[in-house]
Amino acid sequence: MTIRLGLSLPQMKHYEIGRDVPAVARAAEAAGYESLWVFERILFPENPLEGMYGIPGLPWMDKYHGVADPLITLTLAAAVTERARLGTSVLIAPLHIPVQLARALASLDAASGGRVLAGLGTGWSRDEFNAAAVAPFEERGAVLDELLDVCAAVWGPDPVAYKGGLTHIAPAGIGPKPARPVPVYLPATSPRAARRLVDRADGWMPVAHGPGALAEAWERLRDLAAERGRTRGIAVCVRVNTAYTPEPFEGADRRPFQGSVAQIAEDIAAHAAAVPLDDVLVDLQGSVRDAAELSDVAAELHAAVRATGV
């Protein structure tokens, strides 16, 4: 089976969202990309409480300045495309009121003809939690669990009823309903998160750091699925964060997905050989100057990946 290729939409501060998102979305679909993706960052702290990803001393990347709202970005893309699926990689569950996020995703799915993929996570920034979270940082896993419950209820038949720690829905009609069951993808970066994925999600959404590491993580996830009695398959959508350069990167210290289009394409092929991938999500937006270059490099990369046989 041919792996589906997806592209991240331009959300960063050097893009003009109203102009560039529709332009890149149209160009990506025309180039053959089968999905379009967004991520979530709500602020850039001047004096962070802790390092990026919670790693002490790790500076935040400048690209996290001024990131556009993910669902508004996807809505702009939905309005100018017909086939490409619309994914989140990821929405930070505790930064949203569960019933409102469930309704927003359902509305976008209904409006787009059933094209939404809901990638959800727990987040890592205490600064973002202090600004916008619906519960303390230490309860982020429980909030994601409740969001999954609320989504299942809101997306299901009326009357909807639910009572949890944050949400109390007395029997009521809630619409619109999604055009079809919205697939839920989770990153699963801890043992508890892996159990949640196996028990409740449709797919796995890891960040690719190398074929060997990806294969080991996939093997652990498959073993856990067998241990917990999961009988249906787990879709795999790998996120590829690139460091694109027009010329090949020379040197033994090259990281996966760093360098030219040809090098990135070869890295994608190596990951596809290691794990049975369904989707590959490529994020190029931080390595190019503008939307025109993003569209051009994305089209070149799509052709290069297909040329590898992936």
C-alpha positions in Angstrom: 0.0 0.0 0.0 1.3 3.5 -0.9 1.9 5.6 2.2 -0.2 8.8 2.3 1.8 12.0 2.4 0.6 15.1 4.4 1.9 18.6 4.8 1.9 21.1 7.6 0.1 24.3 6.9 1.9 27.7 7.4 1.1 28.9 10.9 4.3 30.7 11.9 4.8 34.4 12.3 6.5 35.0 9.0 3.4 33.9 7.1 0.3 36.0 6.2 -2.3 33.5 7.4 -5.3 34.7 5.4 -3.4 34.7 2.2 -0.8 31.9 2.7 -2.9 29.2 4.2 -5.3 28.9 1.3 -2.5 29.2 -1.2 -0.4 26.5 0.3 -3.5 24.2 0.9 -4.5 24.5 -2.7 -0.9 23.9 -4.0 -0.4 20.9 -1.7 -3.6 19.2 -2.8 -2.7 19.8 -6.4 0.8 18.4 -5.8 -0.8 15.1 -4.5 -0.6 15.6 -0.7 -3.5 13.7 0.9 -3.7 15.5 4.2 -3.0 19.0 5.7 -1.9 19.5 9.3 -1.7 22.1 12.1 -0.1 22.2 15.5 -0.8 24.2 18.6 1.2 26.8 20.6 -0.7 29.6 22.3 2.1 31.7 23.6 5.9 32.3 23.7 7.0 33.1 27.3 9.6 35.8 27.7 11.0 34.1 30.8 9.9 30.4 30.6 9.2 28.6 33.8 11.1 25.6 32.3 12.8 24.6 29.1 11.1 23.6 25.9 9.4 20.2 26.1 10.0 20.4 29.9 13.7 19.8 29.4 15.7 22.0 31.9 17.7 24.7 30.1 16.5 23.9 26.6 15.6 27.3 24.9 12.3 27.6 23.2 12.6 27.7 19.4 11.9 31.1 17.8 9.4 29.4 15.4 7.0 29.2 18.4 6.5 32.9 18.3 3.1 34.0 17.1 1.6 30.6 15.9 -1.8 30.9 14.4 -4.8 29.2 15.9 -5.0 25.6 14.6 -8.7 25.3 14.0 -9.0 28.6 12.3 -6.1 27.6 10.1 -7.7 24.3 9.2 -11.0 26.0 8.4 -9.2 28.3 5.9 -7.7 25.2 4.3 -11.0 23.3 4.3 -12.7 26.1 2.4 -10.3 25.8 -0.6 -9.7 22.0 -0.8 -11.9 19.1 -1.7 -10.0 15.9 -0.9 -7.2 16.4 1.5 -7.9 15.3 5.1 -7.5 17.9 7.8 -5.5 16.9 10.8 -4.2 18.2 14.1 -0.8 17.3 15.3 -1.6 18.0 18.0 -4.3 19.9 19.9 -3.4 20.3 23.6 -6.4 18.9 25.3 -6.2 20.7 28.7 -6.2 24.1 26.9 -9.7 23.5 25.7 -13.2 23.2 27.3 -14.0 19.6 26.3 -17.6 20.1 25.0 -16.5 23.2 23.0 -13.6 21.4 21.3 -15.7 18.4 20.6 -18.3 20.6 18.9 -15.7 22.5 16.9 -14.1 19.3 15.5 -17.6 17.9 14.7 -18.6 21.1 12.9 -15.4 21.2 10.9 -15.8 17.5 10.0 -19.4 18.1 8.9 -18.5 21.2 6.9 -15.6 19.4 5.1 -17.4 16.3 4.2 -15.8 14.0 6.8 -12.1 15.0 6.5 -11.0 15.7 10.1 -8.3 13.7 11.9 -8.1 14.6 15.6 -4.6 14.3 17.0 -4.7 15.1 20.7 -2.0 15.5 23.4 -1.5 16.5 27.0 1.0 19.3 26.5 4.3 20.2 28.2 4.4 23.9 28.8 3.5 25.1 32.3 3.4 28.7 31.0 0.6 27.7 28.6 -1.2 25.8 31.4 -1.0 28.9 33.7 -2.5 31.0 30.9 -5.3 28.8 29.5 -5.7 25.4 31.0 -9.0 24.1 32.4 -7.2 22.1 35.1 -3.8 22.0 36.8 -0.7 20.7 34.9 -0.6 17.6 37.1 -4.1 16.6 36.0 -3.4 16.8 32.2 -3.8 13.1 31.6 -7.2 13.1 33.3 -8.3 16.0 31.2 -7.4 14.2 28.0 -9.3 11.1 29.2 -12.4 13.3 29.9 -12.0 15.0 26.5 -12.1 11.5 24.8 -15.2 10.7 26.7 -16.9 14.0 25.8 -16.0 13.6 22.1 -17.5 10.1 22.0 -20.7 11.5 23.6 -21.0 14.7 21.6 -20.2 12.9 18.3 -22.7 10.2 19.1 -26.5 10.1 18.9 -28.8 12.6 20.7 -29.7 13.0 23.5 -26.1 13.5 24.7 -25.5 13.0 28.4 -22.3 13.0 30.3 -20.9 13.8 33.8 -17.3 14.0 34.6 -14.8 16.1 36.6 -15.0 19.1 34.3 -18.1 18.5 32.2 -21.8 18.0 33.1 -24.1 17.6 30.1 -27.8 17.0 31.1 -29.6 15.1 28.3 -29.6 17.4 25.3 -29.3 17.6 21.5 -25.8 18.7 20.4 -25.0 19.3 16.8 -23.9 19.2 14.1 -22.7 15.7 14.2 -19.5 14.7 12.3 -20.0 13.3 8.8 -18.4 10.0 10.1 -16.7 8.9 13.2 -13.7 11.2 13.6 -10.4 9.2 13.9 -8.5 10.0 17.1 -4.7 9.8 17.1 -2.5 10.0 20.2 1.3 10.4 20.5 1.8 7.9 23.4 5.1 9.2 24.9 4.7 7.4 28.3 3.5 4.0 29.5 0.2 5.5 30.7 -0.3 7.3 27.4 0.5 4.1 25.5 -2.2 2.2 27.4 -4.7 5.1 26.6 -3.8 4.8 22.9 -4.3 1.0 22.8 -7.5 1.1 24.7 -9.1 4.2 23.2 -7.5 5.6 20.0 -7.6 4.8 16.3 -4.0 5.7 15.6 -0.5 6.4 16.8 1.2 9.8 16.0 4.9 9.7 17.0 7.6 12.1 16.0 10.2 10.4 13.9 13.8 10.5 15.3 15.3 7.6 13.4 14.2 4.3 11.9 15.6 2.2 14.8 13.9 4.2 17.5 10.6 4.2 15.7 10.7 0.4 15.1 11.5 -0.2 18.8 8.6 2.0 19.9 6.2 0.3 17.4 7.2 -3.1 18.7 6.5 -2.1 22.3 3.1 -0.7 21.2 2.2 -3.9 19.3 3.1 -6.0 22.3 1.0 -3.8 24.6 -1.9 -4.1 22.2 -1.7 -7.9 22.2 -1.4 -7.9 26.0 -4.5 -5.7 26.4 -6.5 -7.7 23.9 -6.8 -5.1 21.2 -8.0 -6.9 18.0 -8.3 -4.0 15.6 -5.3 -2.4 13.9 -3.5 0.8 14.9 -3.0 3.3 12.2 0.4 4.9 12.2 0.9 8.6 11.2 4.5 9.7 11.7 5.3 13.4 12.1 8.5 14.5 10.3 10.0 17.7 11.6 12.5 18.8 8.9 15.5 21.1 8.8 15.4 21.7 5.1 18.4 23.2 3.3 18.6 23.8 -0.5 22.0 22.0 -0.7 22.8 18.6 0.8 24.0 18.6 4.4 27.5 17.3 4.5 28.9 15.7 7.6 28.6 12.7 9.9 26.5 14.7 12.4 23.5 15.0 10.1 20.3 14.4 11.9 17.3 12.5 10.3 15.3 14.9 8.0 18.1 17.5 7.9 19.3 18.6 4.5 18.1 18.6 1.0 14.9 17.3 -0.5 16.7 14.2 -1.7 18.1 13.5 1.8 14.7 14.1 3.5 13.1 11.8 1.0 15.6 9.1 1.7 15.0 9.4 5.4 11.3 9.0 4.9 11.8 5.9 2.9 14.1 4.5 5.6 11.4 5.0 8.2 8.8 3.5 6.0 10.9 0.4 5.7 11.2 0.1 9.4 7.5 0.4 10.4 4.2 -0.1 8.4 3.3 3.5 8.0 -0.1 4.7 6.9 0.7 8.4 6.8 3.7 10.6 6.9 3.2 14.2 8.0 6.0 16.6 6.8 6.6 19.9 8.4 8.7 22.2 6.2 7.3 25.6 7.2 10.1 26.6 9.6 12.8 26.0 7.1 11.6 28.1 4.1 11.3 31.9 3.6 7.7 32.2 2.4 4.6 30.4 1.2 5.8 30.3 -2.4 9.0 28.5 -1.4 7.0 26.2 0.9 4.7 25.2 -1.9 7.6 24.6 -4.3 9.8 22.6 -1.9 6.7 20.6 -0.8 5.9 19.7 -4.5 9.6 18.7 -5.1 9.6 16.6 -1.9 6.4 14.8 -2.8 7.9 13.8 -6.2 11.2 12.7 -4.6 9.4 10.5 -1.9 7.3 8.8 -4.6 10.5 8.2 -6.7 11.9 6.2 -3.8 8.9 3.8 -4.1 7.2 4.9 -1.0 
